Amino acid sequence: MSTRFRDYDPSTPITAEWLNSVDDLLLASKAGTTAQRPTLASVPPVFVGREWFDLTLELPIWCLQVTPSIVWVNAAGVQV
């Protein structure tokens, strides 16, 4: 038997926190210039695997690492 989302009480703190984080991800900008790329101070913060369409490069890029510095790569794995 599978558990479904409707089985959860959205008023519980853990669920409300999770819903807020999902909401942040869905509302987060997914495109912008190189200068506008997400950082650790962004809401939501940048995370490994996050996709960003860089309007300066006119390419989709992905976050490869966040520490010790943020590294973005293109589809070929080349740092951009």
N, C-alpha and C positions, 0 to 999 in steps of 0.2 A: 504494500500500500504506500503510495507516495504522499508526501506532505505538500500541500498547496499553499500559496501565499495567503489565500483567504482564511486559512486556519490560524493565522497569527493576529495577535492583538496589537494594532498600530500605536496604541498608547503606551506600550512598554518602552522604557528608555533605550534598550539595545535596538529594537526595531525602529524607533523614531530616529535614532542616530544613523542607522543604516540607510533609511529612506532619505534622510537629508544628504548623505554623501552621494547617493545615486542621483538625486536631484541636482547636486552641484556638478556632477560629471555630465549629465544630459544638457545642462544649461551652459556649460563651459564653451568658450569659443574654440573652434576647431581649425581656424585659419587666421592668418595675419602675416605681417611682414617679419623678416628675420629679427628685427628689434623687438617685436611683440611676442616672441616665443615664450611659452610658459616657463616659470621658474619655480623654485621651492617656496617662494613667497606668494605664488598665484593661488587662487581659489577655483578649483582644487589645485593642489600643487602638482608639478610635473611628476610623472612616474615612469618607470621602465616600461616600454611598450606603447606609450602614448603616441598617437598619430597627430601630426600637425601639417596642414597644407601651408607651405611657406610661399607667400605671394611674391616675395622678392625673387626667389629662385624659380617660382612657378612649378614646384615639385612637392609631392607628399614626402614627409620625413618622419622618422620615428626616434624616440628617446632610447638610447642604448644603455646609458648609465646616468646616475644622479650624483654619485659621490666618487672621488673627491670633487669632481666637477661634472656638469651636465654635458653629455655628448649626444649629438644628434647625427643620424646617418640617413642616407637615401636608400632606395630599394636595393642598390648594389652593395650596400654595407660600407659605403665610403663616407667618412666624416664630413659633415657640411656645417 
